[in-house]
Amino acid sequence: MVYVTDIVSSAGSVLLVGALLFAISGVWPPLVAIESPSMDPHIKEGDLVFVMEEKRFSGPGDHHGVVTAASDDSYRKFQRPGDVIVYQPDGNGRQTPIIHRAMLWVEEDENWYDRANENYIGSADSCEELTSCPADHTGFITKGDNNGRYDQVGSSPISEPVKPGWVVGTAELRVPLLGQVRLQWNQAGATEPVATTNETGSIAMNATAAG
């Protein structure tokens, strides 16, 4: 009887903590484990990151609750300008969410080449040579802090400009290494861990985020 009581109490405590985190964040799951090193050194592979609904405490000059790096250089998250967002690539909820920094906000059909950082556009010499330029639609141009180019650049871009509806939330806090527990649990529980991969080699799993 004592053993059963302990199990019920432990399960109840976990549910209570989960409900509290959800109430604060407005996002489920409110914690995501990081699968890849694309946000090094500020968010590392194996970290556990707390995610909040982007419009709850939006910063200055935000677009739909998200402040881009180009909007306000003084507004910083994880030691660099701009919000770090978790988003569904191309709006596909079946793929692993991506956790990258919002760099620019672009309007539909905008030629954003001149506003782009030349270090992050690969070999493109004009808007026509950028995959998502002019912009397919309004949205965010994003980039992993440890990646060499924008997500929307290259022959196989990670995503089109990120529509506000594709944003899951903003990353607010990291707990170093604690995400390894979730990653190992997912790997152990997957009988056939076959999943979509992106150019960083991240494996798609539930309650995780890749780069």
Secondary structure, DSSP 8 states (H G I E B T S, - for coil): -HHHHHHHHHHHHHHHHHHHHHHHH--SSSEEEE-SSTTTTTS-TT-EEEEE-TTTT--TT-BTTB--TTT-TT-EETTEEB-EEEE-GGG-TTS--EEEEEEEEE-TT---GGGS-GGGSTT--SGGGSTT-S-SSSEEEEE-TTSSS-TT-SSS-S-SSB-GGGEEEEEEEEETTTHHHHHHHHHHH-SS----B-TT--B--TTEEB-
